[in-house]
Amino acid sequence: MTQVAVKLPDGLVREVDELVASGVFPSRSSVIRRGLEVLVDAQRRDAVAQSYERGYRASPESEQELAEATRLAVAAVHDEPWERWW
């Protein structure tokens, strides 16, 4: 594990300390680590979404593919044992 020194605004440190004091996290490090994990994950998800969008724009579904997807969705709804859910 690598230690990283950062400077944080006093107000943010107070909020981090409140999370620790209230028992939400066991330490300042765990708060900051979790925050960075969430940020990195959000960036990764955004990159995947942008990649998907670029691919879709480069090669959107054809009318035939959309019709087949609709047909399969309708068939799946008809095949569902709805009486089990009521």
N, C-alpha and C positions, 0 to 999 in steps of 0.2 A: 504494500500500500504506500502511496506517496502523500506526504504532507504538503499542503498548499497554504501559504499565508495570504490572506486577503484583508483589505480594509473595508469595513461596512459602516454605513451611517448609524449614529447612536440610536435613532428611532427604530431602525430595523433590528438592531441588537436587542433592544428592549422587547420587541415583539417576539423575537426568537426565544428570549429568556422566559417570556410568559408561556410559550408553548411547552417549554421544559418544566417550568414551575407547576403548570396545570396537569402534567403527566402525559401530555400528548406524545412527547418524545423524551427519551432518556437523557439526551445531551444536546448541546449546541451543534456538535459535529453531526449528529444524526439528523437534525433539522436541515442543516445545510446540504448534507449528502442527499437527503430525500428531495429537497428542492431542485438540486442539480439533476437528479435522476428523472424527475418529472419534466424538466426543461429539455433535457437531451431526448427523452422519449417523444415529446411533442414535436421537436424539430425533425426527428426521424420519421414520424408519422406524416408530417407535412411534406417531407421529401418524397415519400412513397405516393402520397396523394397527387402531388404535382407530376410525378413520373407517370402515374396511371392516366391523369388528364391529358398529358402530352401524347401518350400512346393512343388513347381513345380519339383524340382530335385527328391524329394521323391516320387512324383506321377505325372509323365508327361502324356500328352494326349496320348490316344491310336490312332492307325491309323484310327480306326472307328470314333472316336471323331473328328479327323482332317478332315476326309472326310465329315462328317456331317456339320461341321463349314464351309467348303468350299462350300458345296451345298447351305446352307442358305445364305451365302454372295452373291453367284451368283444369287439366287432368289431375294434377296433384290435389287441388281443392276437392274435386269430385271423389277422389280415392280416400280422402281423410275420413276416419270413422267418427263422425261428428257426435254420434250419440254417446260416445265415451266422455265427451267434454261437458255434457249437460247433466 
